[in-house]
Amino acid sequence: MQTVKLTQKSKHAIGTVELPGSKSISNRALIIAELSGQDSSIERLSEADDTRLLKRHLEFIRFWGASDIPAILDVDNAGTVARFLTAFLVSHDGEWLVTGSQRMKERPIGALVEGLVSLGARIRYCGKNGFLPIHITGTEIYGGEIRVDTSMSSQFVTAILLIGPYLEEGLKINFSKQVVSQPYVGMTVDMMKTFGAHVSLFDDCVVVDPHPYNKIDYEVESDWTSAAYWYEVAALSEQADIFIPGLYEQSIQGDRVLAEMYTTLGVKTLYETNGLRLLSTGEIPKKVSFDFKDCPDLALPVITTCAVLGTKAVFTGISHLKYKESNRVESLGIELEKIGVHLHQKEDTCSLSITEKSSLDHLIFNTYHDHRLAMSLAPLVLRFPTIQIKDAEVVTKSYPGFWTEINKLGFAVFTETKTV
């Protein structure tokens, strides 16, 4: 494993950072391109581990073809890959066993499986009901009307939506509960329309007509979610002027709400011709509240920012964070205790309180195999002399160049070591 040590060099963050292509957009584009016959050209595809893994599995599925011998597809801890492949494979001739890491086997998939089975899919659990591993026998799926529990993940809806244009009878998905991360469903619908699908999104359902995707050239947007860590850097610095090329106000990504959220936390966003610029205003609010129901991937950097600024805060829409790469509120809470911050969670709400710590000269943080936790903790070097991040290579799951970009801004001396 890799441990990164950051030693504070300056409390100013000035420079330019590069963002990866959006992992969320890339993974949707890969499925759409595969369904449309692989002739679509996708530019700026994400280099994230999850995207590379999905691409590799799709190539393997194509190579393997229809076989009575089950092909084993290990999705590691990639939730998007697990869900998208499950829906993709139900109508793909052959026998398929989808499995993953121990953590992935603890992340529910039952709502997706139930929705697909109600369409006629042949799926059985190979272990605990509602969780990986699962065995899929490809069969012809005609479509119809189903109901999906959307309280845990919007990806259950997206996974089924993506195959909708190829169902002879079309598809209607009714939402059985309030949709978490609803902007991600909107992203899926926008992308499907761009590729020529006939799809309509309503408050309580989404409808897809049987009309195949067009083969087009498509460019992946820069990743708004990854920008969250630079907003955090700007908020925690004494002075910030950070330019991020390729990021724009008009975006299909719901996480563009970052700009509005961080205005409250002392960061001004200036939209320019080729990207955007982050400027610190020095305005630290005494009290804030944020709802992460529609933007769960922003929770860790925003909560961490509030904790370090000493801002009294209440966070809602966080109950489904326990189904992520780690139990995120719990994991973050353990690490923030090291700087005297206590997270208090009750069901879907979380608040924080702060106590004084006597010595904070050298902080060592664990990451729980969670990329977003590692990247959320790194900016703390702007407020503490030295920090170490264990299992630092976990950032490759979504942002392989993160540590390179941290180094470029020059506010910390960067060293890394390998441990067994």
KELUMSE-779301 format. One line per field, with one value per residue (C-alpha): residue number from 1; x, y, z. Coordinates in steps of 0.2 Angstrom, whole numbers, plus 2048, in hexadecimal, padded with zeros to 3 digits. Last residue first. Layout:
num: NUM,... $
X: X,... $
Y: Y,... $
Z: Z,... $
//
This chain:
num: 420,419,418,417,416,415,414,413,412,411,410,409,408,407,406,405,404,403,402,401,400,399,398,397,396,395,394,393,392,391,390,389,388,387,386,385,384,383,382,381,380,379,378,377,376,375,374,373,372,371,370,369,368,367,366,365,364,363,362,361,360,359,358,357,356,355,354,353,352,351,350,349,348,347,346,345,344,343,342,341,340,339,338,337,336,335,334,333,332,331,330,329,328,327,326,325,324,323,322,321,320,319,318,317,316,315,314,313,312,311,310,309,308,307,306,305,304,303,302,301,300,299,298,297,296,295,294,293,292,291,290,289,288,287,286,285,284,283,282,281,280,279,278,277,276,275,274,273,272,271,270,269,268,267,266,265,264,263,262,261,260,259,258,257,256,255,254,253,252,251,250,249,248,247,246,245,244,243,242,241,240,239,238,237,236,235,234,233,232,231,230,229,228,227,226,225,224,223,222,221,220,219,218,217,216,215,214,213,212,211,210,209,208,207,206,205,204,203,202,201,200,199,198,197,196,195,194,193,192,191,190,189,188,187,186,185,184,183,182,181,180,179,178,177,176,175,174,173,172,171,170,169,168,167,166,165,164,163,162,161,160,159,158,157,156,155,154,153,152,151,150,149,148,147,146,145,144,143,142,141,140,139,138,137,136,135,134,133,132,131,130,129,128,127,126,125,124,123,122,121,120,119,118,117,116,115,114,113,112,111,110,109,108,107,106,105,104,103,102,101,100,99,98,97,96,95,94,93,92,91,90,89,88,87,86,85,84,83,82,81,80,79,78,77,76,75,74,73,72,71,70,69,68,67,66,65,64,63,62,61,60,59,58,57,56,55,54,53,52,51,50,49,48,47,46,45,44,43,42,41,40,39,38,37,36,35,34,33,32,31,30,29,28,27,26,25,24,23,22,21,20,19,18,17,16,15,14,13,12,11,10,9,8,7,6,5,4,3,2,1 $
X: 811,815,81B,81F,81A,820,817,81C,80C,805,80D,7FD,806,808,7F5,7F3,800,7F7,7E6,7EC,7E3,7D2,7C3,7CA,7DC,7D9,7DC,7EE,7EF,7ED,7F2,7F2,7FF,7FD,809,808,7F5,7E9,7EE,7F3,7E0,7DF,7E3,7D4,7C7,7D2,7D5,7C2,7BC,7C8,7C1,7CB,7C9,7D3,7DD,7E4,7F5,7F6,807,807,7F6,7F9,7ED,7DD,7CE,7BC,7B1,79F,797,786,77F,76D,766,765,76D,780,78B,79C,7A9,7B8,7C7,7D4,7D6,7C3,7C2,7C9,7BC,7AE,7B4,7B2,7A1,79A,7A1,79D,7AA,7A9,797,788,78A,788,775,771,779,76B,76D,77C,77C,78A,793,7A2,7B3,7BC,7C3,7B3,7AA,7B6,7B6,7A3,7A4,7B2,7A9,797,79B,799,787,781,76E,76A,779,76F,77A,778,783,788,796,79B,7AD,7B0,7C2,7BD,7C7,7C8,7C4,7C5,7BB,7BE,7C3,7B9,7B8,7AC,7B0,7AC,7AE,7B3,7AF,7A4,793,79A,7A0,78E,78A,799,797,786,790,78E,77E,788,780,78A,788,793,7A3,7B3,7C0,7CE,7CE,7D7,7DB,7DE,7DE,7E3,7E3,7DF,7D1,7C3,7CE,7D4,7C2,7BD,7CC,7C6,7B4,7BB,7BB,7A8,7A7,7B1,7B6,7A9,7AA,7AA,79F,7A0,790,788,776,76D,75F,74C,740,739,73F,734,73A,730,72A,730,730,73F,73B,746,747,75A,764,776,773,762,76B,777,76A,760,770,774,762,764,774,76A,75F,76D,760,74F,740,738,730,736,72D,737,72F,737,734,72C,73A,747,757,754,753,764,76B,75B,75E,76F,769,75B,766,773,768,76D,766,755,751,746,741,730,72E,724,729,738,73B,74A,752,75D,76E,771,777,77F,781,78F,78A,77C,769,768,779,783,782,772,768,764,75A,752,740,73C,737,748,751,748,74B,75E,75F,756,761,772,777,789,791,797,7A0,7A9,7B0,7B5,7AB,7A0,797,795,78F,787,785,77A,779,767,76B,77D,77B,770,77D,78B,785,782,793,79C,794,797,7AA,7B1,7B9,7AE,7B4,7AB,7AC,7A6,79A,79D,78E,795,78F,79D,7AE,7B6,7A7,7A6,7B8,7B8,7A9,7B3,7C2,7B8,7AF,7C0,7C8,7B9,7BA,7CD,7CB,7D3,7C2,7BE,7C4,7BC,7AF,7AD,79D,7A0,79F,78E,781,780,793,793,785,78E,79E,795,78D,79E,7A6,798,79A,7AD,7AD,7BD,7CC,7CF,7DF,7E5,7EB,7F4,7F3,7EF,7F6,7F9,80B,817,80D,814,80A,80E,807,806,805,800 $
Y: 7EC,7FF,80A,81C,82C,83E,84F,860,86A,87A,878,877,86A,85D,85C,859,84B,844,844,83D,82C,834,828,817,81D,826,815,818,821,812,81C,82F,838,84A,857,869,86A,877,876,864,861,861,84E,848,84A,841,832,831,832,824,818,808,80D,81D,81D,82E,832,843,84B,85B,85A,85B,861,85E,86A,865,867,861,85A,856,848,844,835,829,832,836,840,844,849,855,855,854,841,83F,844,833,829,834,832,81F,820,82D,823,811,80D,80B,811,809,812,822,81E,826,837,842,84F,858,865,870,87B,882,87E,881,86F,867,871,86C,85A,859,861,855,846,84A,84F,83D,83C,84A,849,843,84E,85B,869,874,883,88C,898,89C,89F,8AD,8AD,8B0,8A2,8A2,894,896,88E,886,88C,89B,8A0,89C,8A4,89A,8A2,897,89C,88E,894,897,885,87E,888,883,871,870,86B,85A,857,854,858,868,87A,883,87D,872,870,879,87B,88B,88C,89D,89A,8A4,89F,88D,882,887,887,875,870,877,86D,85D,860,861,84F,84F,85B,84F,855,852,842,846,83C,837,82E,81D,81F,816,80A,80F,805,813,817,81E,825,825,82F,841,83E,83A,836,82C,829,825,82E,82E,83F,839,82B,838,843,835,82E,840,842,831,838,848,83C,837,82F,82C,82D,81C,810,819,812,80C,80B,802,7FE,7EF,7EA,7ED,7F4,807,801,7FA,80B,80D,7FC,802,814,80E,804,811,81D,815,810,818,814,804,800,7FD,7F5,7F8,7EE,7E8,7D9,7D1,7C2,7B7,7B8,7AD,7B7,7B0,7BD,7C0,7CC,7D2,7D2,7BF,7B9,7AE,7A8,7B3,7AF,7B9,7B5,7C5,7C6,7D8,7D5,7CC,7DD,7E7,7DA,7D9,7EC,7ED,7DF,7E7,7EB,7EF,7E2,7D7,7E7,7E8,7D6,7DA,7D5,7C8,7C7,7B5,7B5,7A7,7AB,7B6,7C8,7CD,7CD,7D2,7E5,7E7,7DE,7E7,7F8,7F3,7EB,7F8,807,7FF,7FC,7F3,7E5,7E2,7D0,7C8,7B5,7AE,79F,791,78E,79C,7AB,7B6,7B7,7C4,7D0,7CD,7D0,7E0,7E6,7E0,7EA,7FA,7F8,7F6,805,80F,809,80C,81E,823,82C,82C,83D,838,82A,825,81B,80C,800,7F8,803,7F9,7FA,80D,80F,804,80E,81F,81B,817,826,832,82C,82B,83E,841,845,856,861,86D,87F,88A,892,88A,895,88E,889,87B,86F,85E,850,83E,831,81F,812,800 $
Z: 810,80F,801,804,7FD,7FF,7FB,802,803,7FD,7EC,7E1,7D5,7E3,7E6,7D3,7D3,7E2,7D9,7C8,7CA,7CE,7D0,7D6,7D4,7E5,7EE,7EB,7FC,806,815,815,820,827,82B,831,833,82B,818,81B,81D,80A,80A,815,807,7FA,805,80A,7F8,7F3,800,805,817,815,825,82B,834,83B,841,84A,851,864,871,869,86C,86A,85B,857,847,841,837,831,828,837,845,842,84E,847,853,84F,859,84C,84E,850,83E,839,842,83C,82A,82B,833,827,818,81C,80F,7FC,7FE,806,816,80C,80A,81B,816,810,81E,824,833,835,842,839,840,82F,831,834,827,81A,81F,81D,80C,806,80D,807,7F5,7EF,7F6,7EA,7E9,7FB,801,80A,812,821,827,837,83B,829,824,818,813,800,7F9,7E6,7DA,7C7,7BA,7A9,797,795,7A7,7B5,7C6,7D5,7E6,7F5,807,80D,808,7F6,7F9,7F7,7E7,7DE,7E3,7DB,7CC,7D4,7CA,7BA,7A9,7A9,7A5,7B2,7AA,7AE,7A1,7AA,7BD,7C2,7D5,7DD,7F0,7FF,812,80C,813,807,7F8,7FC,7FF,7EE,7E7,7EF,7E8,7D6,7D5,7D5,7C7,7BC,7AB,79D,792,780,774,762,75D,759,75C,76A,767,768,773,77D,78E,79D,7AE,7BD,7CD,7C9,7B6,7AA,797,78C,779,776,76A,772,779,780,789,790,796,79E,7A7,7AE,7B4,7BD,7C5,7CA,7D5,7E1,7EC,7E4,7F0,7F1,7E5,7D5,7C6,7B8,7A7,799,787,780,775,781,779,77E,790,793,79A,7A5,7AE,7B5,7B7,7C3,7CE,7CD,7D6,7E6,7F7,7F7,7E5,7E7,7D5,7CE,7BD,7AD,79D,794,788,790,786,792,799,7A8,7B6,7C6,7D5,7E1,7E8,7F3,7F5,7FB,803,7F8,7E6,7E3,7D3,7C4,7B5,7AE,7AA,7AD,7BF,7C0,7BB,7C8,7D6,7D1,7D2,7E3,7EA,7E6,7F8,7FC,808,7F9,7F3,803,802,7F0,7E1,7D8,7C8,7C1,7AF,7A4,792,786,78B,790,7A3,7A0,79E,7AE,7B9,7B0,7B4,7C7,7CA,7C0,7C9,7DA,7D7,7E6,7DC,7CD,7CA,7BB,7BA,7AA,7AC,7A0,795,789,77F,77B,785,77A,77C,78E,790,787,793,7A2,79D,79A,7AB,7B3,7AB,7B0,7C2,7C3,7BD,7AC,7A7,795,78D,77C,779,767,763,758,767,761,769,779,77B,778,785,792,78F,790,7A0,7A8,7A1,7A7,7B9,7B8,7B2,7A9,7B4,7BB,7B9,7C5,7C2,7CF,7E0,7F1,7FF,811,80C,80E,819,819,810,812,806,80B,7FD,800 $
//
